[in-house]
């Protein structure tokens, strides 16, 4: 039996990159995958169905997501799919500018999408679990929440003050929620990706000097792939990680060890 047969997994930012890879990893293990994204998820849907798995795409604007909106979204997912077994908060944006000139609009957008929306989704799915979802689940079932942090949860970065603030917030939020919810059979952990080849990092990879300086520091000697991150998220959502709470799992090719 696949690891996630008869389970429902929700991934934000599922249309491409890391979010798509995470969604496909769950689908390969038999999950009913639910993707939340403002973008077109047709490519992800096709790839999931090629795996003979089921996929539900819900259009979601994380830049406008409110507390009530998150509650309504989780209620809609439960109505359509029956339950939620794992939530992966992956959706995020990055905007670069010198800190002294960083625009207020960019700061607000980064914090809303990268930190506020994930908190509201964590809150909503935990409330569903605590007010009926747990009782309707098998006695050994757990709700798994995986947040996507960053190396910049630990470092300052360059030209990305809002992104660094948001990802530092995700690391702290992960620990805070784990402290409150571990006793409720809710595991809250995070994955901190290193330098991954995605659209967000394309400007850096296209800068020959910056690209080489990054590769020179990564012990693995290569950029990571979205699939590298998907494996860690998958594991955190399995029973093998049931005693892991509030942990930030660094998947960075050894960058933070350098």
Steps between C-alpha positions, in 0.01 A plus 500: 500500500622850422580727793213741437224279365161639612668815631450859391800729466479874439788691341507874441678636194444171318510630142877476451843459656529369853123496558439291192777256598353462850154440358632231265695332779180460703307388193757229427425365847126482433377827650203699383696817429346843542685793347448862603641765267412825331656365179397239245530149648414310184856370454508368856155343453616319187813368670304381805248317286783335306586342835143367525439726798223754562551875506286795601610849398367800693584852389631695798639853524729489803556873468136552599447202730332594828447299816139430402605428144741233620230345717261494204770347278572214740126440540468480120788252478345281767165518323656394168767256616368383837790597724855641518794283604787731405540868420817631335531879502730551203364803310724805520648793313829690511569860399847648506602858580750676729364519854529879509269527198280195556143586390220487755275317254759224449554466875126461562454253214789281616379482859140430394581221254801343672397522866144616566328267252689192625405585859134535412506163319676330792244650735205394285610140446587460869160632601332251264707220656423603857127549444413172333768392258699311762197319638404386150850365435662168595636490854862518382446773239686829513470831324830595335591862425819575308605861444761604247764709675835599345871534565399861561316380808856490639695750287450858388529477125561785255233741373216290647404653838130412472567144382746447785251639752222277367709182502639574845138539603410162347771332707375663817136428419581134438651469847221695669224290346685177578517599866123550516382218276737204543281359777203514263656251251598786269858505376626839383843504335673685220741440215764764428609468136843606390565643156244325280469538124157663469353810338562698822875437473531544124640858524780375726582201281515724195757723672819309416709647782235454768415151375863390523546647847195308621608171346845548650353502851257209468682181612278298269628711211164545326171683523225295660191384314136530603498121542773530766258705710198283426663196659546678832141626503373152423698347786382761751141410412551127564467302823880471510509865610227476765734604784644795309355835605620856443798391292646694207643241259777655291520358147778715362780284362700585813486880456433582866775263613766684299 
